[in-house]
Amino acid sequence: IPLVACKSIIELTALRNYNDTVAVKMLHENADSIAELNFRSEIDLMKKIGYHERLVNLLGCVTLSEPILLISEYCANGDLLRFMSQRRAYMLEHTSCLDDDKIITSKKQIMFAIQIAYGLEYLASRGFIHRDIAARNIMVDCHETCKIGDFGLCREVEKDDVNYQSRGGKLPVKWMPPEAIEKYHFSSASDVILYGIILFEIVTLGGTPYADWPASELLDRLKIGERMHRPDNCSENLYEVMSHCWAEIPTDRPSFTKLRKRLGVLLENVNQDDYYLKLNAQANYYVFHSNDS
């Protein structure tokens, strides 16, 4: 949907008894009727989803007059991909003297992962499939905690069904599960595969998944069992969690409840020797590849 920010943020006093900074999403002035319909559907969906602390929550909306507005929580640190990339750049530049407030540790990475799992666990329990879980769609608030955002591709699954079949729309192929690439089938288990990819993004501080895989080869390579290798700063236990998320058969993938609990155990056992990350700026997932998509 073509969207622009309304001066990015506004001060809104109607929502609270004190001034609270919020985010405002609105349609581009040249948006067509289909874009407007999709935008209204996104607003209606966010109303159905309800409140959860690990989501970017809907605070209000304007739908009976122009312009149509979606008013949501404002996350001061922007999206997780940019947040991690900026921290990675700082850590690579200041290798000998680091400010702990400006770095991301292995413990912080697992905390991010748990926070996202909480949000996805809630969505699954309410019968929703996000379909676009990626670091670019996770927001970081002023407390440096993660909230799931961008519900434009989110869908509600019928009560007696566990799958959703897409009727079109563009999705980034390297953030799609095999069953979605091949048959446009989505489920909560599809979100689990995407969660495994976001774990890769987190552990690499914004690295590109399948960086040296041509998009045209992705499905065939996944179908014969190929997966991304364990990246730097990724423990064997965390890579095992990722690998379980990437199971070929959807029913073999863990639930978000199991993932959250497993990561909680990993958090309790973070090794002090691995607390600080050792970054390699030349890793292939930091190098731009023309076949990325």
N, C-alpha and C positions, 0 to 999 in steps of 0.2 A: 504494500500500500504506500503511495507517495505521501509521506508525512514530514512535517517540519515542526520544530519546537516553537512554542509561543514565548519568545524571549527566554527560552530554556526553562525558566522557573518564574513563578509569581508568588506574591505574598497573599495568602488567602486567610481571611479571618472568620469566614462563615463556618468552616469545618471544626474549629476548635475555639476555646475561649482565650486563646493566645495566638499570636502570629506564627504560622507554621509554613515553612518552605515546602512547596509541593512541585511535582512535575506535571506538565500539561502537554498532552498529545493532541494534535489536530490535523485535519486533512489539508493537503495542499490546495490552494485556491483553484487549481486546474484539474482537480481530481474528478474522475467520471462517476457515474451512478453505481458501477460495480464496486469501485473503491469505497464509496460511501456505505454501500450495503455491507461490505466486509468489515468496515470500521464499526458500524452499529452492532454487527454480530460479535465482534471482539468485546465490546462494552457489555453486551448481554451475557456473554460467557463469563466475564470476570465477576459479574453480579452473582451468577450461579456458583462459581467456585468458592466464594466466601473468603473469610479472613484466615490467614495463617502467618505467623511471624517470619517464616522463611520464604514468603512470596512478596513481590512488589504489589502491595494491595491497592485495590480501587478505593478511592476516597470519595469520589463524586463524579458526576458527568453532566453534560448539557446536551440534550438530544431533541428538545422541542423547539429550539430556535437555532439560527446560524450564528457563529460557526459551531459545529458539533465538537465537543471537547471531552476528553478522557482525563480525569484528574487522579493522579496516583501518588504514592509515596515517592519522595525525592531521595536518591542515594548519592551522597556527596562525592564518593570516590569513583563514580562512573562504572563502566562495565569491567568485569573480571579480567578479560583478555588484555585490555589496555592497562589496567592496574598492575597485572603481573609483568607485562612487558616493560613498564616504566621501572618497576622494582628490579627487574633483571638487569636493565641497563645501568642502574645505580650500582648494583652489586658487582658487575663486571668492571666498572670504572674505579670503584673504591675497594680494591681487593685486600688492602692491608689495614684499613681503618674503617669499620662499618658502624653506622648508627643503627642500633637494634630497632628503632622506630621506622626505619626505611627499608628493612629487608624482610624477606619471607623465609621462614625456617621450615624444616620438615614437619615440625609439629603444627605450624600454621597451615601448611598444605592439607594435612589430614583434617584439621578443623574445618577448613573450607569444604572439603569433600563430605563431611558429616552434615554440615549445614544444608548443603544442596540435597543430600539424601533425605533429610527430614522433609524438605519441601516436596520432593517427588513422591515420597511415601504418602503424604497428605493428598496430593493430586490423584494418585492411584486409588486411594481409599474412597475418594469421591467420584470415581469413574471417569477421570479425565486423562487424556494422553497429550503430552505437551508437543511432541514431534520435532522440536527444534532446540533441544538441549545442547548448548555449546557455551564456551566461556564468554563469547560476545553477547550472550543473552542472560548472563548472570550479573546482577548489579551488586555493588559493594557500598554499604552505607557508611556513615561517619564513624561508626565503631569498628569498621573493617570486618564486618560480618556479611555473609552472602545472602542474597534474596533472588529467587527465580523471577525473571521478567519476560517480556515479549510473548504475549499469549495469542498473537495473530494466527498461528498455525495450530493452536491447541484445539482439541475436539473432545466432545463428550461421547462416551461409548454407551450404546443401548444397554439397558439393565440385564438382558438375557444374552448379551454378546460380549466377547472379549476383544474383538477386532474392529478396526475401522479401515475402510478402503477409500483411499484418496480418489477424488474425481478430477485431479489436476493440480496445478500450482507448482511453483518452482521451489525446490529444496536443494541445498548443497550436498552433492553426492557423497563427499567424504565424511559427512555427518549423517549418513543414512544407513540403517540396517539392511542386510542382504534381502530380506523379504520385502522391504519397501522399495528397494531399487528394482527388484525383479517383478513384483506383483502389486506394488503400491499398497501393501497390507501393513497396518500399524497396530500396535497393542502396547500395553504397559511394558511387556518384554522388549519391545522395540526401544522404548525410552531407556531401558537398562543398558542396551548396547551403546546408546549415546552417552549414558553416564560413564561407561568404561572409557569412552573417548575423552570426555571432559576430565577424567582422572589423569589421562595422558597429558592433556593441556596443563593441568595444575602442576604435575610433577616436573614438567619441562618449563614451567613459568611462561606459558604462552607459545610453546612450540607448535608447529603445524603437523597434524596427524597425517600419516601416509604421505609424507613430504616428497619422497622419491618414487611414489607409485603413480603412474599415469591414470587419470580418472577412468579412461576407457578400459583399463585392465582390472579395476578395483573389484568388481563383482566376481569375475572368474578366479582371481587370486584368493578371495575370501572363501569361495565355494570349494576350493581344493585344500582349505585349512590353513592358509597363510594368515599370519597376524603380525602386528607391529612388534618389533623386538623390545626388550626391556630397556627403557631409556636411562640415562645417567640419573643418579640420586633417587632411584626407585628401588626400594627394598624388594627382596624376593616375595615377601608376604603381600606387599601392595600390588606387585605385578600379578600375583596369583588372583587377587581380587579382580583386577582388570580382565584377566584371561577368562574368568568365570562369566563376566559380563558379556564377553564376546563369543559365548558358546553359539554354535550354528543353529541348534534346535532351540526355539524360544522357551520351551518348558524347562530346559536345562539351565536357564539363566536365573540367578538368585532374585528374590524380591527385594524391594528397597528397604524393608524392615530388616532382613538378614544382612544386607550391605551395611546399613547404619550400625547395627550391632557389631559386625566384624570390624569395621573401621574404629569403633569405640575401643575395642581390644587393642588394635594397633596403636591408637593414640596413647593408651596407658603404658605402652611398652616402647615408646620412642627412645632409641639409643642416643645418649648424650654425644657420643662420638660422631653420629650422623646428623646432629641437630642443625649444623650450618651446611648449606649446600655448596657443592663444588661445581661451578659452572664452566662449560666449554662453549665458547662463542662460535666455534666452528662445527658444532654438531649439525647433522644434516637437517634436523627439523627446525633449525633457525635460518637456513639458507633458502632463498626464494627459488622456486621451481616453476617454470613456465607451464607445466602441466597441472598445476594445482587448480582445483575447482571445488 
